[in-house]
């Protein structure tokens, strides 16, 4: 019996989805996306909110940026991160049920 093979575009789509799942497979990146659903934030705000070092938060933000999930905006000396497209929230079940309503204000001093 000969089984049909999947077309190359289906395989390419599967590879794209697998890459997306790898990005979403980290709890810190999911928390970052939850935070960015609310509003744009600086790396310092994100690091404090998720309990990570600045280096770790920056690393995860670079991965999210490379994966076309977040984008940056520079204002003076601050770099703000925001979701590229809120459609990701509608399409991703992990983000639809975002448990973050409002984060606590944390003093940076």
N, CA, C and O atoms as a DFTB+ gen file, in Angstrom:
436 C
 N C O
     1  1       0.847      -1.172       0.000
     2  2       0.000       0.000       0.000
     3  2       0.899       1.244       0.000
     4  3       1.848       1.338       0.779
     5  1       0.591       2.173      -0.867
     6  2       1.350       3.419      -0.978
     7  2       0.560       4.527      -0.286
     8  3      -0.604       4.779      -0.598
     9  1       1.230       5.179       0.662
    10  2       0.596       6.288       1.371
    11  2       0.997       7.604       0.720
    12  3       2.151       7.780       0.332
    13  1       0.053       8.522       0.601
    14  2       0.402       9.819       0.007
    15  2       1.300      10.617       0.957
    16  3       1.166      10.530       2.178
    17  1       2.193      11.373       0.389
    18  2       3.050      12.237       1.205
    19  2       2.435      13.631       1.271
    20  3       1.722      14.063       0.365
    21  1       2.723      14.294       2.330
    22  2       2.200      15.653       2.493
    23  2       2.927      16.607       1.556
    24  3       4.122      16.445       1.308
    25  1       2.219      17.590       1.040
    26  2       2.863      18.576       0.169
    27  2       3.893      19.395       0.951
    28  3       3.774      19.540       2.168
    29  1       4.894      19.925       0.263
    30  2       5.943      20.711       0.930
    31  2       5.403      21.899       1.725
    32  3       5.948      22.227       2.779
    33  1       4.347      22.548       1.243
    34  2       3.814      23.709       1.973
    35  2       3.215      23.305       3.324
    36  3       3.237      24.093       4.270
    37  1       2.686      22.091       3.419
    38  2       2.162      21.600       4.699
    39  2       3.321      21.357       5.664
    40  3       3.241      21.695       6.845
    41  1       4.386      20.774       5.150
    42  2       5.564      20.540       5.991
    43  2       6.162      21.868       6.459
    44  3       6.583      21.996       7.609
    45  1       6.195      22.844       5.569
    46  2       6.725      24.164       5.928
    47  2       5.852      24.814       7.007
    48  3       6.365      25.418       7.948
    49  1       4.543      24.685       6.862
    50  2       3.615      25.227       7.864
    51  2       3.835      24.546       9.213
    52  3       3.818      25.205      10.253
    53  1       4.041      23.234       9.197
    54  2       4.280      22.491      10.441
    55  2       5.573      22.959      11.108
    56  3       5.625      23.093      12.331
    57  1       6.608      23.207      10.318
    58  2       7.870      23.698      10.871
    59  2       7.688      25.080      11.496
    60  3       8.240      25.370      12.557
    61  1       6.912      25.923      10.831
    62  2       6.634      27.263      11.361
    63  2       5.887      27.168      12.695
    64  3       6.223      27.866      13.652
    65  1       4.876      26.304      12.748
    66  2       4.100      26.137      13.979
    67  2       4.956      25.567      15.108
    68  3       4.816      25.970      16.263
    69  1       5.843      24.627      14.770
    70  2       6.730      24.042      15.780
    71  2       7.671      25.104      16.344
    72  3       7.923      25.133      17.549
    73  1       8.191      25.976      15.481
    74  2       9.069      27.057      15.941
    75  2       8.305      27.992      16.874
    76  3       8.835      28.427      17.897
    77  1       7.066      28.296      16.521
    78  2       6.220      29.151      17.356
    79  2       5.988      28.494      18.720
    80  3       6.025      29.163      19.753
    81  1       5.749      27.191      18.712
    82  2       5.527      26.470      19.973
    83  2       6.782      26.462      20.837
    84  3       6.688      26.541      22.062
    85  1       7.954      26.367      20.214
    86  2       9.201      26.415      20.985
    87  2       9.348      27.772      21.675
    88  3       9.776      27.849      22.827
    89  1       8.994      28.825      20.970
    90  2       9.068      30.164      21.564
    91  2       8.095      30.260      22.736
    92  3       8.437      30.808      23.784
    93  1       6.905      29.739      22.565
    94  2       5.878      29.814      23.600
    95  2       6.088      28.774      24.694
    96  3       5.340      28.749      25.672
    97  1       7.086      27.924      24.544
    98  2       7.328      26.849      25.499
    99  2       8.125      27.268      26.721
   100  3       8.625      26.410      27.447
   101  1       8.256      28.549      26.964
   102  2       9.013      29.033      28.109
   103  2       8.103      29.887      28.990
   104  3       7.509      30.848      28.503
   105  1       7.982      29.555      30.274
   106  2       7.065      30.304      31.139
   107  2       7.390      31.795      31.261
   108  3       6.483      32.617      31.388
   109  1       8.668      32.143      31.222
   110  2       9.009      33.569      31.327
   111  2       8.549      34.332      30.092
   112  3       8.094      35.470      30.205
   113  1       8.661      33.722      28.915
   114  2       8.198      34.405      27.700
   115  2       6.682      34.551      27.702
   116  3       6.156      35.561      27.233
   117  1       5.978      33.558      28.225
   118  2       4.515      33.671      28.319
   119  2       4.146      34.801      29.275
   120  3       3.242      35.587      28.988
   121  1       4.838      34.888      30.409
   122  2       4.556      35.983      31.353
   123  2       4.840      37.341      30.719
   124  3       4.097      38.298      30.939
   125  1       5.907      37.427      29.936
   126  2       6.229      38.685      29.252
   127  2       5.098      39.063      28.303
   128  3       4.675      40.219      28.271
   129  1       4.610      38.105      27.538
   130  2       3.514      38.393      26.608
   131  2       2.258      38.795      27.364
   132  3       1.542      39.699      26.934
   133  1       1.978      38.138      28.482
   134  2       0.827      38.536      29.301
   135  2       0.968      39.991      29.740
   136  3       0.002      40.752      29.689
   137  1       2.158      40.377      30.166
   138  2       2.382      41.763      30.584
   139  2       2.172      42.735      29.428
   140  3       1.614      43.817      29.610
   141  1       2.620      42.345      28.246
   142  2       2.523      43.238      27.090
   143  2       1.115      43.303      26.518
   144  3       0.811      44.190      25.720
   145  1       0.252      42.373      26.916
   146  2      -1.153      42.460      26.518
   147  2      -1.756      43.717      27.141
   148  3      -2.573      44.394      26.517
   149  1      -1.348      44.025      28.374
   150  2      -1.873      45.199      29.090
   151  2      -1.420      46.505      28.464
   152  3      -2.228      47.378      28.147
   153  1      -0.076      46.623      28.287
   154  2       0.498      47.873      27.774
   155  2       1.971      47.643      27.479
   156  3       2.543      46.621      27.860
   157  1       2.576      48.605      26.796
   158  2       4.010      48.499      26.533
   159  2       4.786      48.719      27.823
   160  3       4.322      49.402      28.736
   161  1       5.980      48.125      27.883
   162  2       6.790      48.196      29.095
   163  2       8.268      48.226      28.743
   164  3       8.671      47.832      27.648
   165  1       9.072      48.702      29.696
   166  2      10.526      48.672      29.531
   167  2      11.045      47.322      30.017
   168  3      10.338      46.584      30.704
   169  1      12.286      47.010      29.654
   170  2      12.888      45.752      30.092
   171  2      12.994      45.716      31.615
   172  3      12.858      44.651      32.218
   173  1      13.232      46.854      32.236
   174  2      13.319      46.902      33.699
   175  2      11.982      46.546      34.332
   176  3      11.930      45.755      35.274
   177  1      10.901      47.124      33.819
   178  2       9.566      46.801      34.333
   179  2       9.270      45.317      34.167
   180  3       8.742      44.673      35.073
   181  1       9.615      44.785      33.007
   182  2       9.356      43.374      32.718
   183  2      10.169      42.481      33.647
   184  3       9.636      41.530      34.220
   185  1      11.452      42.782      33.799
   186  2      12.319      41.969      34.658
   187  2      11.794      41.948      36.096
   188  3      11.730      40.889      36.720
   189  1      11.417      43.117      36.619
   190  2      10.881      43.185      37.980
   191  2       9.577      42.401      38.104
   192  3       9.372      41.687      39.086
   193  1       8.707      42.530      37.124
   194  2       7.399      41.877      37.182
   195  2       7.507      40.355      37.150
   196  3       6.745      39.669      37.832
   197  1       8.445      39.816      36.364
   198  2       8.551      38.355      36.254
   199  2       9.605      37.770      37.185
   200  3       9.804      36.556      37.217
   201  1      10.281      38.630      37.941
   202  2      11.281      38.150      38.887
   203  2      12.530      37.611      38.220
   204  3      13.102      36.618      38.670
   205  1      12.955      38.263      37.151
   206  2      14.141      37.825      36.407
   207  2      15.191      38.929      36.416
   208  3      14.896      40.085      36.719
   209  1      16.408      38.555      36.083
   210  2      17.463      39.559      35.938
   211  2      17.220      40.343      34.650
   212  3      16.474      39.903      33.775
   213  1      17.853      41.497      34.546
   214  2      17.746      42.288      33.312
   215  2      18.277      41.497      32.123
   216  3      17.707      41.551      31.033
   217  1      19.368      40.761      32.330
   218  2      19.961      39.977      31.244
   219  2      19.007      38.886      30.770
   220  3      18.852      38.667      29.569
   221  1      18.371      38.205      31.716
   222  2      17.436      37.139      31.357
   223  2      16.220      37.705      30.627
   224  3      15.801      37.164      29.604
   225  1      15.655      38.790      31.149
   226  2      14.499      39.413      30.497
   227  2      14.869      39.895      29.103
   228  3      14.091      39.720      28.165
   229  1      16.042      40.499      28.951
   230  2      16.500      40.969      27.636
   231  2      16.648      39.813      26.663
   232  3      16.278      39.921      25.494
   233  1      17.188      38.709      27.149
   234  2      17.354      37.515      26.311
   235  2      15.999      37.038      25.783
   236  3      15.852      36.778      24.589
   237  1      15.016      36.926      26.669
   238  2      13.688      36.462      26.259
   239  2      13.015      37.469      25.325
   240  3      12.322      37.077      24.387
   241  1      13.215      38.752      25.576
   242  2      12.645      39.772      24.692
   243  2      13.263      39.713      23.301
   244  3      12.566      39.917      22.307
   245  1      14.564      39.435      23.217
   246  2      15.207      39.289      21.901
   247  2      14.616      38.110      21.138
   248  3      14.391      38.201      19.931
   249  1      14.363      37.008      21.834
   250  2      13.750      35.839      21.190
   251  2      12.357      36.195      20.686
   252  3      11.997      35.847      19.561
   253  1      11.572      36.884      21.505
   254  2      10.222      37.285      21.097
   255  2      10.261      38.285      19.946
   256  3       9.406      38.260      19.061
   257  1      11.253      39.159      19.966
   258  2      11.399      40.134      18.879
   259  2      11.801      39.427      17.581
   260  3      11.253      39.723      16.519
   261  1      12.749      38.503      17.664
   262  2      13.193      37.746      16.493
   263  2      12.051      36.906      15.918
   264  3      12.003      36.655      14.714
   265  1      11.136      36.476      16.784
   266  2       9.989      35.663      16.363
   267  2       8.811      36.517      15.905
   268  3       7.716      36.002      15.682
   269  1       9.037      37.813      15.765
   270  2       8.005      38.754      15.303
   271  2       6.769      38.778      16.195
   272  3       5.640      38.860      15.711
   273  1       6.997      38.706      17.491
   274  2       5.887      38.808      18.435
   275  2       5.888      40.153      19.147
   276  3       4.827      40.682      19.481
   277  1       7.074      40.709      19.380
   278  2       7.165      42.018      20.025
   279  2       8.032      42.950      19.192
   280  3       8.830      42.519      18.360
   281  1       7.851      44.218      19.440
   282  2       8.586      45.263      18.738
   283  2       9.026      46.303      19.766
   284  3       8.464      46.383      20.859
   285  1      10.023      47.087      19.412
   286  2      10.511      48.109      20.337
   287  2      10.195      49.510      19.830
   288  3      10.014      49.750      18.636
   289  1      10.140      50.416      20.791
   290  2       9.987      51.837      20.504
   291  2      10.919      52.573      21.453
   292  3      10.864      52.364      22.665
   293  1      11.761      53.419      20.919
   294  2      12.723      54.155      21.751
   295  2      12.174      55.553      22.053
   296  3      11.682      56.259      21.172
   297  1      12.278      55.920      23.327
   298  2      11.889      57.264      23.764
   299  2      12.982      57.759      24.708
   300  3      13.082      57.312      25.851
   301  1      13.792      58.681      24.216
   302  2      14.960      59.176      24.951
   303  2      15.887      58.003      25.271
   304  3      16.411      57.368      24.355
   305  1      16.098      57.705      26.560
   306  2      16.991      56.611      26.939
   307  2      16.239      55.309      27.196
   308  3      16.857      54.287      27.494
   309  1      14.928      55.334      27.085
   310  2      14.123      54.148      27.371
   311  2      13.740      53.419      26.095
   312  3      13.452      54.036      25.069
   313  1      13.742      52.098      26.177
   314  2      13.255      51.262      25.088
   315  2      12.003      50.571      25.601
   316  3      12.036      49.873      26.614
   317  1      10.899      50.772      24.894
   318  2       9.629      50.174      25.277
   319  2       9.327      48.996      24.358
   320  3       9.528      49.071      23.146
   321  1       8.844      47.918      24.947
   322  2       8.456      46.727      24.194
   323  2       6.940      46.656      24.156
   324  3       6.267      46.954      25.142
   325  1       6.409      46.257      23.004
   326  2       4.969      46.074      22.867
   327  2       4.701      44.943      21.881
   328  3       5.567      44.569      21.090
   329  1       3.485      44.406      21.942
   330  2       3.105      43.357      21.003
   331  2       3.042      43.946      19.605
   332  3       2.558      45.061      19.414
   333  1       3.530      43.197      18.634
   334  2       3.466      43.669      17.252
   335  2       2.017      43.735      16.800
   336  3       1.602      44.685      16.137
   337  1       1.258      42.720      17.166
   338  2      -0.112      42.629      16.699
   339  2      -0.941      41.952      17.780
   340  3      -0.596      40.857      18.226
   341  1      -2.003      42.570      18.199
   342  2      -2.853      41.966      19.226
   343  2      -3.596      40.737      18.720
   344  3      -4.241      40.043      19.507
   345  1      -3.517      40.455      17.426
   346  2      -4.135      39.247      16.875
   347  2      -3.544      37.993      17.501
   348  3      -4.225      36.974      17.610
   349  1      -2.284      38.061      17.913
   350  2      -1.659      36.900      18.545
   351  2      -2.444      36.485      19.785
   352  3      -2.522      35.299      20.106
   353  1      -3.020      37.452      20.477
   354  2      -3.799      37.164      21.678
   355  2      -5.059      36.396      21.309
   356  3      -5.454      35.473      22.021
   357  1      -5.684      36.764      20.219
   358  2      -6.923      36.109      19.795
   359  2      -6.678      34.691      19.293
   360  3      -7.545      33.826      19.421
   361  1      -5.493      34.450      18.719
   362  2      -5.210      33.144      18.124
   363  2      -4.537      32.167      19.073
   364  3      -4.498      30.969      18.796
   365  1      -4.015      32.650      20.172
   366  2      -3.227      31.794      21.062
   367  2      -3.985      31.544      22.364
   368  3      -4.163      32.468      23.157
   369  1      -4.432      30.313      22.594
   370  2      -5.191      30.005      23.812
   371  2      -4.440      30.341      25.099
   372  3      -5.065      30.703      26.096
   373  1      -3.122      30.227      25.094
   374  2      -2.324      30.544      26.282
   375  2      -2.482      32.016      26.644
   376  3      -2.485      32.364      27.826
   377  1      -2.611      32.877      25.654
   378  2      -2.711      34.312      25.910
   379  2      -4.144      34.782      26.111
   380  3      -4.377      35.808      26.751
   381  1      -5.103      34.043      25.571
   382  2      -6.506      34.441      25.712
   383  2      -6.899      34.470      27.182
   384  3      -7.594      35.385      27.625
   385  1      -6.458      33.473      27.935
   386  2      -6.814      33.361      29.347
   387  2      -5.760      34.000      30.240
   388  3      -5.330      33.404      31.228
   389  1      -5.352      35.190      29.899
   390  2      -4.313      35.919      30.632
   391  2      -4.770      36.202      32.064
   392  3      -5.775      36.883      32.266
   393  1      -4.037      35.685      33.066
   394  2      -4.447      35.890      34.455
   395  2      -4.056      37.242      35.035
   396  3      -4.468      37.577      36.146
   397  1      -3.279      38.014      34.314
   398  2      -2.811      39.293      34.845
   399  2      -3.866      40.360      34.582
   400  3      -4.151      40.696      33.432
   401  1      -4.434      40.881      35.643
   402  2      -5.420      41.943      35.501
   403  2      -4.716      43.283      35.584
   404  3      -4.832      44.110      34.680
   405  1      -4.004      43.492      36.640
   406  2      -3.210      44.716      36.799
   407  2      -2.045      44.368      37.703
   408  3      -2.232      43.801      38.780
   409  1      -0.859      44.703      37.271
   410  2       0.323      44.388      38.065
   411  2       0.505      45.432      39.151
   412  3       0.060      46.573      39.020
   413  1       1.163      45.024      40.221
   414  2       1.456      45.953      41.301
   415  2       2.487      46.954      40.842
   416  3       3.380      46.630      40.060
   417  1       2.361      48.164      41.327
   418  2       3.380      49.169      41.055
   419  2       4.583      48.863      41.935
   420  3       4.443      48.648      43.139
   421  1       5.756      48.846      41.335
   422  2       6.981      48.554      42.068
   423  2       7.885      49.768      41.980
   424  3       8.113      50.304      40.896
   425  1       8.394      50.196      43.112
   426  2       9.309      51.328      43.129
   427  2      10.658      50.901      42.583
   428  3      11.208      49.885      43.009
   429  1      11.192      51.661      41.652
   430  2      12.478      51.350      41.050
   431  2      13.626      51.960      41.831
   432  3      14.785      51.805      41.448
   433  1      13.326      52.643      42.906
   434  2      14.371      53.290      43.719
   435  2      14.701      52.423      44.916
   436  3      15.555      52.786      45.724
